[in-house]
Amino acid sequence: MGTLTQPAQVAPADAALVQGVVRQVGRRVVGQEYMVERLLIGLLTGGHVLLEGVPGLAKTLTVRTLAETIRTTFQRIQFTPDLLPADVVGTQVFDQGTGQFTVKRGPIFANVVLADEINRAPAKVQSALLEAMQEKQVTIGGQTFRLEEPFLVLATQNPIEQEGTYPLPEAQLDRFMLKLRVGYPTRDEEKEIMRRMAGGAAIDVSPVAGPAEILSARRRIAELYVDERIVDYIVDIVHATRAPREAGLADLAPLIEFGASPRATIALAQAARAHAFLRGRTYVTPDDVKAIAPDVLRHRVLTSFEADAEEVTSEDVVARVLARVESP
C-alpha cells in the first residue's frame, strides 16, 4: 500500500479517548456496538447521523448517553406534526419595553442536537435543519449566527411505513453522513437489559472528553494516510452507482434512478479514515471502505420503479456494487 509517512498506530491518548467513550456508553447501553461505533464516527468527523429503527431499541438513550460522555451542550428536539421551523432554529421576539425585536435562539444552538423522531414533522420543519447541518450557521430575521463547534445532529426515525410519518426529502437525507439501520438485541443482550433495568435506578456516566479533545482528534483523523489506490476505489464505488454501465454493471442500470452525489465520495473517505482510527490504525484499508460504505450510500442511492417492482432496495444495490467493484 505504499510507504507510510507516519506511525502505524494511533497515539495512546487517542486510543484512550475512544475506549473511554465506548466504556461509558456501555454502562447504559447493552450491545448495539455497531450503532455506538457509527455514532462515534459521526462525532469524530463532524458528520451527522440518522438512526432508523422501530421504537424501543435504545436509539434516543444511546445518543443522549454519548452526549453525556463529552463535556458539551446538548439539546433534544421532539419532532411532532405541529412543530414549526421557529421551534427549531429560533425566532424574533418583540420587546414592548424597548420597542425593538430581539432574537430568541432555538434548541439548534447546541453542540449535540438530538432530533428525535425527525420523520414525524412535516417537510418544512425538516428543511429548517438544512442550513444548520450543511453551513453550520442559522439565519433568524436577516441575522446570521455561527453554530459553535463541534456541532452534530443525531436524528432518529421510525421506519417510513409506520403510520403518522413523513418521508425525509432527498436534500435532507443527503446532509446525513451516515444512515444506520438499528436492529433488535440478541436473546442474551435482552436478558442483560432486563437485569440492568430491574432496579429502576439511573445509571451514571462520566464525561471523558471535551470539545477541544474532539476537535483535536478530528484534525488527526483528517491527516490519516489514504493510498492513491484507496482513493480510486472510493471513487469507483460511488461512480458505479451513478454510471453502472461504464463500471461494467449494466444489469444494475435499470434499478437505479439516481446515484450518489460527490458529497457521498467525501463522506466515504472521511468515514473510512475514522473507521481505521477506531481500530488503532493511521492508514485506511479497503476493508474500512467496505465496512462503512453501506451506511454512507444506502440513503443516497435512489432506486427506480423497476427496482420497486422487483422488491430490490437501495441496500441491495449497494451490496451488489461493493461485491463487484474490484478492490485494491
C-alpha positions, 0 to 999 in steps of 0.5 A, a space after each residue: 500500500 505504499 510507504 507510510 509517512 507516519 506511525 502505524 498506530 494511533 497515539 495512546 491518548 487517542 486510543 484512550 479517548 475512544 475506549 473511554 467513550 465506548 466504556 461509558 456508553 456501555 454502562 447504559 447501553 447493552 450491545 448495539 456496538 455497531 450503532 455506538 461505533 457509527 455514532 462515534 464516527 459521526 462525532 469524530 468527523 463532524 458528520 451527522 447521523 440518522 438512526 432508523 429503527 422501530 421504537 424501543 431499541 435504545 436509539 434516543 438513550 444511546 445518543 443522549 448517553 454519548 452526549 453525556 460522555 463529552 463535556 458539551 451542550 446538548 439539546 433534544 428536539 421532539 419532532 411532532 406534526 405541529 412543530 414549526 421551523 421557529 421551534 427549531 432554529 429560533 425566532 424574533 421576539 418583540 420587546 414592548 419595553 424597548 420597542 425593538 425585536 430581539 432574537 430568541 435562539 432555538 434548541 439548534 444552538 447546541 453542540 449535540 442536537 438530538 432530533 428525535 423522531 425527525 420523520 414525524 414533522 412535516 417537510 418544512 420543519 425538516 428543511 429548517 435543519 438544512 442550513 444548520 447541518 450543511 453551513 453550520 450557521 442559522 439565519 433568524 430575521 436577516 441575522 446570521 449566527 455561527 453554530 459553535 463547534 463541534 456541532 452534530 445532529 443525531 436524528 432518529 426515525 421510525 421506519 417510513 411505513 409506520 403510520 403518522 410519518 413523513 418521508 425525509 426529502 432527498 436534500 435532507 437525507 443527503 446532509 446525513 453522513 451516515 444512515 444506520 439501520 438499528 436492529 433488535 438485541 440478541 436473546 442474551 443482550 435482552 436478558 442483560 437489559 432486563 437485569 440492568 433495568 430491574 432496579 429502576 435506578 439511573 445509571 451514571 456516566 462520566 464525561 471523558 472528553 471535551 470539545 477541544 479533545 474532539 476537535 483535536 482528534 478530528 484534525 488527526 483523523 483528517 491527516 490519516 494516510 489514504 493510498 492513491 489506490 484507496 482513493 480510486 476505489 472510493 471513487 469507483 464505488 460511488 461512480 458505479 452507482 451513478 454510471 453502472 454501465 461504464 463500471 461494467 454493471 449494466 444489469 444494475 442500470 435499470 434499478 437505479 434512478 439516481 446515484 450518489 452525489 460527490 458529497 457521498 465520495 467525501 463522506 466515504 473517505 472521511 468515514 473510512 479514515 475514522 473507521 481505521 482510527 477506531 481500530 488503532 490504525 493511521 492508514 485506511 484499508 479497503 476493508 474500512 471502505 467496505 465496512 462503512 460504505 453501506 451506511 454512507 450510500 444506502 440513503 443516497 442511492 435512489 432506486 427506480 420503479 423497476 427496482 420497486 417492482 422487483 422488491 430490490 432496495 437501495 441496500 441491495 444495490 449497494 451490496 451488489 456494487 461493493 461485491 463487484 467493484 474490484 478492490 485494491 
